[in-house]
Amino acid sequence: MITLEETYKTIKKSFKKKLNKLKKNPPSNLDKSFQDWHDKAFQNIDCLTCANCCKTTSPMVFEKDVDRLSQYLGIKPGEIIDKYLFLDRDGTYAMRQTPCPFLGEDNYCSVYEGRPKACREFPHLNHRKMHTHLHLLDKNAVICPAVLETVKKIIETT
C-alpha cells in the first residue's frame, strides 16, 4: 500500500508551485473552495479509521486549552502541565508524547469535548483567510488523507 508521504512526494513540486501562486495572488473564492474541498474529502474519509494526526503529531496547547482540559478532567491545570505537556523551543506547550495520551485503541479521543484548539481545528482546511494558512498544508498532507485530497484538488483546479 502506498503511504500518504509517498503519494505526496509525487505531487509536492506541483503543489509548491501552486502554493506560491496562491500566496501571492489568492483568488477571492479561495476560502469557499477550501470549505468545499474539506467537505468533499470528509464525505469519503473517516477520521476514526486513521487518527494519524493523534498518532504522529504533538499539537500546540495554549493556556485556554490547559484550562479546558483541566475542567474536563477535573484536575488542576498544573497537573495537566506536569503530566501531559512540555514547553517547546518556541515557548509553547505541546503534548509530551505521541501518540496522544488521550487517544484510545479504538481511535476515539477520551477528552474530545475538552480537546485543545489545535485538535479542534485540524486539519486546518476551513479557516477564514485560508491563504494565510497554506503553509500548514505541506506538513499536514503527509499526516492526513483529507489534506492530501485537498492538495490534489488545489493542483487540479487553481
N, C-alpha and C positions, 0 to 999 in steps of 0.2 A: 504494500500500500504506500502511495506517495504521501509524504508529510506536507503540512502547510508550508514549512520552511523551504522544502524542495520546489513546491509549486510557486511560491513567491519569488524564489531566485530566478525563475524563468521569465517573470514579468517585471522584475524590480527596475530594470533600466527604463523600460517604457513608462512605468509608474512615476519614477523620479522626474522624468521629463514633463509629464502631465502635471505633477505636483508643483514644480517650479512655475509652470504656466499659470496654474490656478492661484498660486500665492501672489503673483504679480498682477493678475487681472481676473479676479474672481467674478464669474457670471452672477447676475442678480438673482437667479433661481438656485444658486448652489445649496443653500440651506434646505430648500424644498426637495431638491434632488437627493441629498443625503438622507433626508427623512424617508423618502420613497424607497431608496435602496436599502435602508435599515429595515423598514417594514417588510419588504420582499425577502430579504435574507432570512429574517426570523420566521417567515412562514415555512421555511424548509429546514431550519436549524433549531435543535432543542438543546439548550444550554446544559441540561441535566445529563445528556449523553456525552458531553465533552468536559466541562468545568476546567478547561485548560488554564483559564485566567487564574483560578483559585489554586491550581496546582503548580503554576510556574512563576507567578509574579508576587511581588510584595507591595501592595498599594500604599500610597501616602495616607497618613492618618493625622487629621488635624484635631485641635483641642475639642471642637464641637463633636467630632467623631468619638473621641475618648469619652466625653460626657454621655453621648447617646449609648455607647456600648456599656458604660458603667451603669446607667439606668436600666438598660435592657437585662443585663446580667445580675443586677442587684449587688454589685461590688464597687468599692471605691475607685475613683479614677487612677489613683496611684498604683493600685493593684493591677489595673489594666496595663498601665505603662510597664510596670515591673515584670509582669508575667508574659505579655504578648508583644511588646513593642521595643524598638531600638531607635536611637537618634541617628539618622544617616548623615553623610558628609555635608548635605545642604541644610542641616539643622531641622529637618522634618522627620516626624515619626513615621516608621514603616513597620509592617509585621515582622516579627523576629524570625519566623520560619516559613518555609514553603515545603509542601503545600500548606495553605492557610490552616491554622489550628481549629478553625470553626467549620471546616469542610468535612462532611460526613462521608462514609464509604459509599453512600447512595448518591453522592454529588450534591446533596442538599446542604444549604448553609444553615447552621444551627443558630445564627444570630441575624437571620435575613432581615427582619424588621428593624434591627439596630445596627445594620452593617454600615461601614464608612462610606462617605460620599463618593470616593473613587470607585468603590464597588458598585454603588447605585448607578453611576454614570457610565460604567464600562459597557460597551467598547468604544464609547465616545464618538458615536456616529451621528448623533442627532442634537448637537449643540446649535445655538444661535451663533451667527458669525463663524460658521464652520471653517472658513479659510484661515482662521487663527488657530485651529486645532489640527490642521492637516499633518503636522509633524508627528502626531501620535499614531497615525495610520501605518507608517513604516514599521514601527516596533510591533504594533498590535496585529499586523497582517500575518505574522508567524505564530501568533498565540490563538487568535480567534477566527474560526471559519467564516463568520459573518463579515468581519473586516476584509478578509481575503476576497469574498464575493463582491463587496463594495468596491474594492480596489479594481477588480476586473471591470466593473460597471463604469468606473471613472475612466479607465483606459478606452473602453468601447464608445462612450457617449460624450466625452468632453473634448 
